[in-house]
Amino acid sequence: MMPKDPAILLSYVNTKLRDEFPSLAELCAALDADRAVLEATLERLDYRYSPERNQFI
């Protein structure tokens, strides 16, 4: 289960991307997460996914 708090979610997702998953698509598939909802949640904190860096920046 992914954290609900957006700031904690950001840290959680970036750590998972760094340590376990080569892409956001693979993370979402493995964790059964809705990519659009995840991106919209983190956009509220002004973070967007960078495929080149494989993290939200």
Distance bins in CASP14 RR format, pairs under 12 A and 6 or more apart:
PFRMAT RR
TARGET T0000
AUTHOR 0000-0000-0000
RMODE 2
METHOD distances of the structure
MODEL  1
1 9 0 0 0 0 0 1 0 0 0 0 0
1 12 0 0 0 0 0 1 0 0 0 0 0
1 31 0 0 0 0 1 0 0 0 0 0 0
1 32 0 0 0 0 1 0 0 0 0 0 0
1 33 0 0 0 0 1 0 0 0 0 0 0
2 8 0 0 0 0 1 0 0 0 0 0 0
2 9 1 0 0 1 0 0 0 0 0 0 0
2 10 0 0 0 0 0 1 0 0 0 0 0
2 11 0 0 0 0 0 1 0 0 0 0 0
2 12 1 0 0 1 0 0 0 0 0 0 0
2 13 1 0 0 1 0 0 0 0 0 0 0
2 15 0 0 0 0 0 1 0 0 0 0 0
2 16 0 0 0 0 1 0 0 0 0 0 0
2 27 0 0 0 0 1 0 0 0 0 0 0
2 28 0 0 0 0 0 1 0 0 0 0 0
2 30 0 0 0 0 0 1 0 0 0 0 0
2 31 1 0 0 1 0 0 0 0 0 0 0
2 32 0 0 0 0 1 0 0 0 0 0 0
2 33 1 0 0 1 0 0 0 0 0 0 0
2 34 0 0 0 0 0 1 0 0 0 0 0
2 35 0 0 0 0 0 1 0 0 0 0 0
2 37 0 0 0 0 0 1 0 0 0 0 0
2 38 1 0 0 1 0 0 0 0 0 0 0
2 41 0 0 0 0 1 0 0 0 0 0 0
2 42 0 0 0 0 0 1 0 0 0 0 0
3 9 1 0 1 0 0 0 0 0 0 0 0
3 10 0 0 0 0 1 0 0 0 0 0 0
3 11 0 0 0 0 1 0 0 0 0 0 0
3 12 1 0 1 0 0 0 0 0 0 0 0
3 13 0 0 0 0 1 0 0 0 0 0 0
3 15 0 0 0 0 0 1 0 0 0 0 0
3 16 0 0 0 0 0 1 0 0 0 0 0
3 31 0 0 0 0 0 1 0 0 0 0 0
3 33 0 0 0 0 0 1 0 0 0 0 0
3 38 0 0 0 0 0 1 0 0 0 0 0
3 41 0 0 0 0 0 1 0 0 0 0 0
3 42 0 0 0 0 0 1 0 0 0 0 0
4 12 0 0 0 0 0 1 0 0 0 0 0
4 37 0 0 0 0 0 1 0 0 0 0 0
4 38 0 0 0 0 0 1 0 0 0 0 0
4 41 0 0 0 0 1 0 0 0 0 0 0
5 11 0 0 0 0 1 0 0 0 0 0 0
5 12 0 0 0 0 1 0 0 0 0 0 0
5 41 0 0 0 0 1 0 0 0 0 0 0
5 42 0 0 0 0 0 1 0 0 0 0 0
5 44 0 0 0 0 0 1 0 0 0 0 0
5 45 0 0 0 0 0 1 0 0 0 0 0
6 12 0 0 0 0 0 1 0 0 0 0 0
6 13 0 0 0 0 0 1 0 0 0 0 0
6 37 0 0 0 0 0 1 0 0 0 0 0
6 38 0 0 0 0 0 1 0 0 0 0 0
6 39 0 0 0 0 0 1 0 0 0 0 0
6 40 0 0 0 0 0 1 0 0 0 0 0
6 41 1 0 1 0 0 0 0 0 0 0 0
6 42 1 0 0 1 0 0 0 0 0 0 0
6 43 0 0 0 0 1 0 0 0 0 0 0
6 44 1 0 0 1 0 0 0 0 0 0 0
6 45 1 0 1 0 0 0 0 0 0 0 0
6 46 0 0 0 0 0 1 0 0 0 0 0
6 47 0 0 0 0 1 0 0 0 0 0 0
6 56 0 0 0 0 0 1 0 0 0 0 0
7 13 0 0 0 0 0 1 0 0 0 0 0
7 14 0 0 0 0 0 1 0 0 0 0 0
7 41 0 0 0 0 0 1 0 0 0 0 0
7 42 0 0 0 0 1 0 0 0 0 0 0
7 44 0 0 0 0 0 1 0 0 0 0 0
7 45 1 0 0 1 0 0 0 0 0 0 0
7 46 0 0 0 0 0 1 0 0 0 0 0
7 47 0 0 0 0 1 0 0 0 0 0 0
7 56 0 0 0 0 0 1 0 0 0 0 0
8 14 0 0 0 0 0 1 0 0 0 0 0
8 15 0 0 0 0 0 1 0 0 0 0 0
8 41 0 0 0 0 0 1 0 0 0 0 0
8 42 0 0 0 0 0 1 0 0 0 0 0
8 45 0 0 0 0 0 1 0 0 0 0 0
9 15 0 0 0 0 0 1 0 0 0 0 0
9 16 0 0 0 0 0 1 0 0 0 0 0
9 27 0 0 0 0 0 1 0 0 0 0 0
9 31 0 0 0 0 0 1 0 0 0 0 0
9 33 0 0 0 0 0 1 0 0 0 0 0
9 37 0 0 0 0 0 1 0 0 0 0 0
9 38 1 0 0 1 0 0 0 0 0 0 0
9 39 0 0 0 0 0 1 0 0 0 0 0
9 40 0 0 0 0 0 1 0 0 0 0 0
9 41 1 0 0 1 0 0 0 0 0 0 0
9 42 1 0 0 1 0 0 0 0 0 0 0
9 43 0 0 0 0 0 1 0 0 0 0 0
9 44 0 0 0 0 0 1 0 0 0 0 0
9 45 0 0 0 0 1 0 0 0 0 0 0
9 47 0 0 0 0 1 0 0 0 0 0 0
9 56 0 0 0 0 1 0 0 0 0 0 0
10 16 0 0 0 0 0 1 0 0 0 0 0
10 17 0 0 0 0 0 1 0 0 0 0 0
10 38 0 0 0 0 0 1 0 0 0 0 0
10 39 0 0 0 0 0 1 0 0 0 0 0
10 41 0 0 0 0 1 0 0 0 0 0 0
10 42 1 0 1 0 0 0 0 0 0 0 0
10 43 0 0 0 0 0 1 0 0 0 0 0
10 44 0 0 0 0 0 1 0 0 0 0 0
10 45 1 0 0 1 0 0 0 0 0 0 0
10 46 0 0 0 0 0 1 0 0 0 0 0
10 47 1 0 1 0 0 0 0 0 0 0 0
10 48 0 0 0 0 0 1 0 0 0 0 0
10 49 0 0 0 0 0 1 0 0 0 0 0
10 55 0 0 0 0 1 0 0 0 0 0 0
10 56 1 0 1 0 0 0 0 0 0 0 0
10 57 0 0 0 0 0 1 0 0 0 0 0
11 17 0 0 0 0 0 1 0 0 0 0 0
11 18 0 0 0 0 0 1 0 0 0 0 0
11 42 0 0 0 0 0 1 0 0 0 0 0
11 45 0 0 0 0 0 1 0 0 0 0 0
11 47 0 0 0 0 0 1 0 0 0 0 0
11 55 0 0 0 0 0 1 0 0 0 0 0
11 56 0 0 0 0 1 0 0 0 0 0 0
12 18 0 0 0 0 0 1 0 0 0 0 0
12 19 0 0 0 0 0 1 0 0 0 0 0
12 20 0 0 0 0 0 1 0 0 0 0 0
12 21 0 0 0 0 0 1 0 0 0 0 0
12 27 0 0 0 0 0 1 0 0 0 0 0
12 31 0 0 0 0 1 0 0 0 0 0 0
12 33 0 0 0 0 0 1 0 0 0 0 0
12 38 0 0 0 0 0 1 0 0 0 0 0
12 41 0 0 0 0 0 1 0 0 0 0 0
12 42 0 0 0 0 0 1 0 0 0 0 0
12 55 0 0 0 0 0 1 0 0 0 0 0
12 56 0 0 0 0 0 1 0 0 0 0 0
13 19 0 0 0 0 0 1 0 0 0 0 0
13 20 0 0 0 0 0 1 0 0 0 0 0
13 21 0 0 0 0 1 0 0 0 0 0 0
13 24 0 0 0 0 1 0 0 0 0 0 0
13 27 1 0 0 1 0 0 0 0 0 0 0
13 28 0 0 0 0 1 0 0 0 0 0 0
13 31 0 0 0 0 1 0 0 0 0 0 0
13 33 0 0 0 0 1 0 0 0 0 0 0
13 35 0 0 0 0 0 1 0 0 0 0 0
13 38 1 0 0 1 0 0 0 0 0 0 0
13 39 0 0 0 0 0 1 0 0 0 0 0
13 41 0 0 0 0 1 0 0 0 0 0 0
13 42 1 0 0 1 0 0 0 0 0 0 0
13 45 0 0 0 0 0 1 0 0 0 0 0
13 47 0 0 0 0 1 0 0 0 0 0 0
13 49 0 0 0 0 1 0 0 0 0 0 0
13 54 0 0 0 0 0 1 0 0 0 0 0
13 55 0 0 0 0 1 0 0 0 0 0 0
13 56 1 0 0 1 0 0 0 0 0 0 0
13 57 0 0 0 0 0 1 0 0 0 0 0
14 20 0 0 0 0 0 1 0 0 0 0 0
14 21 0 0 0 0 0 1 0 0 0 0 0
14 24 0 0 0 0 0 1 0 0 0 0 0
14 27 0 0 0 0 0 1 0 0 0 0 0
14 38 0 0 0 0 0 1 0 0 0 0 0
14 42 0 0 0 0 1 0 0 0 0 0 0
14 45 0 0 0 0 0 1 0 0 0 0 0
14 47 0 0 0 0 1 0 0 0 0 0 0
14 49 0 0 0 0 1 0 0 0 0 0 0
14 50 0 0 0 0 0 1 0 0 0 0 0
14 53 0 0 0 0 1 0 0 0 0 0 0
14 54 0 0 0 0 1 0 0 0 0 0 0
14 55 1 0 1 0 0 0 0 0 0 0 0
14 56 1 0 1 0 0 0 0 0 0 0 0
14 57 0 0 0 0 1 0 0 0 0 0 0
15 21 0 0 0 0 0 1 0 0 0 0 0
15 27 0 0 0 0 0 1 0 0 0 0 0
15 54 0 0 0 0 0 1 0 0 0 0 0
15 55 0 0 0 0 1 0 0 0 0 0 0
15 56 0 0 0 0 0 1 0 0 0 0 0
16 22 0 0 0 0 0 1 0 0 0 0 0
16 23 0 0 0 0 0 1 0 0 0 0 0
16 24 0 0 0 0 1 0 0 0 0 0 0
16 26 0 0 0 0 1 0 0 0 0 0 0
16 27 1 0 1 0 0 0 0 0 0 0 0
16 28 0 0 0 0 0 1 0 0 0 0 0
16 30 0 0 0 0 1 0 0 0 0 0 0
16 31 1 0 0 1 0 0 0 0 0 0 0
16 33 0 0 0 0 0 1 0 0 0 0 0
16 38 0 0 0 0 0 1 0 0 0 0 0
16 54 0 0 0 0 0 1 0 0 0 0 0
16 55 0 0 0 0 0 1 0 0 0 0 0
16 56 0 0 0 0 0 1 0 0 0 0 0
17 23 1 0 0 1 0 0 0 0 0 0 0
17 24 1 0 0 1 0 0 0 0 0 0 0
17 25 0 0 0 0 0 1 0 0 0 0 0
17 26 0 0 0 0 1 0 0 0 0 0 0
17 27 1 0 0 1 0 0 0 0 0 0 0
17 28 0 0 0 0 0 1 0 0 0 0 0
17 30 0 0 0 0 0 1 0 0 0 0 0
17 31 0 0 0 0 0 1 0 0 0 0 0
17 38 0 0 0 0 0 1 0 0 0 0 0
17 42 0 0 0 0 0 1 0 0 0 0 0
17 49 0 0 0 0 1 0 0 0 0 0 0
17 50 0 0 0 0 1 0 0 0 0 0 0
17 51 0 0 0 0 0 1 0 0 0 0 0
17 53 0 0 0 0 1 0 0 0 0 0 0
17 54 1 0 1 0 0 0 0 0 0 0 0
17 55 1 0 1 0 0 0 0 0 0 0 0
17 56 1 0 0 1 0 0 0 0 0 0 0
17 57 0 0 0 0 0 1 0 0 0 0 0
18 27 0 0 0 0 0 1 0 0 0 0 0
18 53 0 0 0 0 1 0 0 0 0 0 0
18 54 1 0 0 1 0 0 0 0 0 0 0
18 55 1 0 0 1 0 0 0 0 0 0 0
18 56 0 0 0 0 0 1 0 0 0 0 0
19 27 0 0 0 0 0 1 0 0 0 0 0
19 54 0 0 0 0 0 1 0 0 0 0 0
19 55 0 0 0 0 0 1 0 0 0 0 0
20 26 0 0 0 0 1 0 0 0 0 0 0
20 27 1 0 0 1 0 0 0 0 0 0 0
20 30 0 0 0 0 1 0 0 0 0 0 0
20 31 0 0 0 0 1 0 0 0 0 0 0
20 54 0 0 0 0 0 1 0 0 0 0 0
21 27 1 0 1 0 0 0 0 0 0 0 0
21 28 0 0 0 0 1 0 0 0 0 0 0
21 29 0 0 0 0 1 0 0 0 0 0 0
21 30 1 0 0 1 0 0 0 0 0 0 0
21 31 0 0 0 0 1 0 0 0 0 0 0
21 33 0 0 0 0 0 1 0 0 0 0 0
21 49 0 0 0 0 0 1 0 0 0 0 0
21 54 1 0 0 1 0 0 0 0 0 0 0
21 55 0 0 0 0 0 1 0 0 0 0 0
22 29 0 0 0 0 0 1 0 0 0 0 0
22 30 0 0 0 0 0 1 0 0 0 0 0
22 51 0 0 0 0 0 1 0 0 0 0 0
22 54 1 0 0 1 0 0 0 0 0 0 0
22 55 0 0 0 0 0 1 0 0 0 0 0
23 29 0 0 0 0 1 0 0 0 0 0 0
23 30 0 0 0 0 0 1 0 0 0 0 0
23 35 0 0 0 0 0 1 0 0 0 0 0
23 49 0 0 0 0 1 0 0 0 0 0 0
23 50 0 0 0 0 0 1 0 0 0 0 0
23 51 1 0 0 1 0 0 0 0 0 0 0
23 52 0 0 0 0 0 1 0 0 0 0 0
23 53 0 0 0 0 0 1 0 0 0 0 0
23 54 1 0 0 1 0 0 0 0 0 0 0
23 55 0 0 0 0 0 1 0 0 0 0 0
24 30 0 0 0 0 0 1 0 0 0 0 0
24 31 0 0 0 0 0 1 0 0 0 0 0
24 33 0 0 0 0 1 0 0 0 0 0 0
24 34 0 0 0 0 0 1 0 0 0 0 0
24 35 1 0 0 1 0 0 0 0 0 0 0
24 36 0 0 0 0 0 1 0 0 0 0 0
24 38 1 0 0 1 0 0 0 0 0 0 0
24 39 0 0 0 0 1 0 0 0 0 0 0
24 42 0 0 0 0 0 1 0 0 0 0 0
24 48 0 0 0 0 0 1 0 0 0 0 0
24 49 1 0 1 0 0 0 0 0 0 0 0
24 50 0 0 0 0 1 0 0 0 0 0 0
24 51 1 0 0 1 0 0 0 0 0 0 0
24 52 0 0 0 0 0 1 0 0 0 0 0
24 53 0 0 0 0 0 1 0 0 0 0 0
24 54 1 0 0 1 0 0 0 0 0 0 0
24 55 0 0 0 0 1 0 0 0 0 0 0
24 56 0 0 0 0 1 0 0 0 0 0 0
25 31 0 0 0 0 0 1 0 0 0 0 0
25 33 0 0 0 0 0 1 0 0 0 0 0
25 35 1 0 0 1 0 0 0 0 0 0 0
25 36 0 0 0 0 0 1 0 0 0 0 0
25 38 0 0 0 0 0 1 0 0 0 0 0
25 39 0 0 0 0 0 1 0 0 0 0 0
25 49 0 0 0 0 0 1 0 0 0 0 0
25 51 0 0 0 0 1 0 0 0 0 0 0
25 54 0 0 0 0 0 1 0 0 0 0 0
26 33 0 0 0 0 0 1 0 0 0 0 0
26 35 0 0 0 0 0 1 0 0 0 0 0
26 51 0 0 0 0 0 1 0 0 0 0 0
26 54 0 0 0 0 1 0 0 0 0 0 0
27 33 1 0 0 1 0 0 0 0 0 0 0
27 34 0 0 0 0 0 1 0 0 0 0 0
27 35 0 0 0 0 1 0 0 0 0 0 0
27 38 0 0 0 0 1 0 0 0 0 0 0
27 39 0 0 0 0 0 1 0 0 0 0 0
27 49 0 0 0 0 0 1 0 0 0 0 0
27 54 0 0 0 0 1 0 0 0 0 0 0
27 55 0 0 0 0 0 1 0 0 0 0 0
27 56 0 0 0 0 0 1 0 0 0 0 0
28 34 1 0 0 1 0 0 0 0 0 0 0
28 35 1 0 1 0 0 0 0 0 0 0 0
28 36 0 0 0 0 1 0 0 0 0 0 0
28 37 0 0 0 0 1 0 0 0 0 0 0
28 38 1 0 0 1 0 0 0 0 0 0 0
28 39 0 0 0 0 1 0 0 0 0 0 0
28 49 0 0 0 0 0 1 0 0 0 0 0
29 35 0 0 0 0 1 0 0 0 0 0 0
31 38 0 0 0 0 1 0 0 0 0 0 0
32 38 0 0 0 0 0 1 0 0 0 0 0
33 39 0 0 0 0 0 1 0 0 0 0 0
33 41 0 0 0 0 0 1 0 0 0 0 0
33 42 0 0 0 0 0 1 0 0 0 0 0
34 40 0 0 0 0 1 0 0 0 0 0 0
34 41 0 0 0 0 1 0 0 0 0 0 0
35 41 0 0 0 0 0 1 0 0 0 0 0
35 42 0 0 0 0 0 1 0 0 0 0 0
35 49 0 0 0 0 1 0 0 0 0 0 0
36 42 0 0 0 0 0 1 0 0 0 0 0
36 43 0 0 0 0 0 1 0 0 0 0 0
36 49 0 0 0 0 0 1 0 0 0 0 0
37 43 0 0 0 0 0 1 0 0 0 0 0
37 44 0 0 0 0 0 1 0 0 0 0 0
38 44 0 0 0 0 0 1 0 0 0 0 0
38 45 0 0 0 0 0 1 0 0 0 0 0
38 47 0 0 0 0 0 1 0 0 0 0 0
38 48 0 0 0 0 0 1 0 0 0 0 0
38 49 0 0 0 0 1 0 0 0 0 0 0
38 56 0 0 0 0 1 0 0 0 0 0 0
39 45 0 0 0 0 0 1 0 0 0 0 0
39 47 0 0 0 0 1 0 0 0 0 0 0
39 48 1 0 0 1 0 0 0 0 0 0 0
39 49 1 0 0 1 0 0 0 0 0 0 0
39 50 0 0 0 0 0 1 0 0 0 0 0
39 56 0 0 0 0 1 0 0 0 0 0 0
40 47 0 0 0 0 0 1 0 0 0 0 0
40 48 0 0 0 0 0 1 0 0 0 0 0
40 49 0 0 0 0 0 1 0 0 0 0 0
41 47 0 0 0 0 1 0 0 0 0 0 0
41 48 0 0 0 0 0 1 0 0 0 0 0
41 49 0 0 0 0 0 1 0 0 0 0 0
41 56 0 0 0 0 0 1 0 0 0 0 0
42 48 1 0 0 1 0 0 0 0 0 0 0
42 49 1 0 0 1 0 0 0 0 0 0 0
42 50 0 0 0 0 0 1 0 0 0 0 0
42 55 0 0 0 0 0 1 0 0 0 0 0
42 56 1 0 1 0 0 0 0 0 0 0 0
42 57 0 0 0 0 0 1 0 0 0 0 0
43 49 0 0 0 0 1 0 0 0 0 0 0
43 56 0 0 0 0 1 0 0 0 0 0 0
43 57 0 0 0 0 0 1 0 0 0 0 0
44 56 0 0 0 0 0 1 0 0 0 0 0
45 56 0 0 0 0 1 0 0 0 0 0 0
45 57 0 0 0 0 0 1 0 0 0 0 0
46 56 0 0 0 0 1 0 0 0 0 0 0
46 57 0 0 0 0 1 0 0 0 0 0 0
47 53 0 0 0 0 0 1 0 0 0 0 0
47 55 0 0 0 0 1 0 0 0 0 0 0
47 56 1 0 1 0 0 0 0 0 0 0 0
47 57 1 0 0 1 0 0 0 0 0 0 0
48 55 0 0 0 0 0 1 0 0 0 0 0
48 56 1 0 0 1 0 0 0 0 0 0 0
48 57 1 0 0 1 0 0 0 0 0 0 0
49 55 1 0 0 1 0 0 0 0 0 0 0
49 56 1 0 1 0 0 0 0 0 0 0 0
49 57 0 0 0 0 1 0 0 0 0 0 0
50 56 1 0 0 1 0 0 0 0 0 0 0
50 57 1 0 1 0 0 0 0 0 0 0 0
51 57 0 0 0 0 0 1 0 0 0 0 0
END
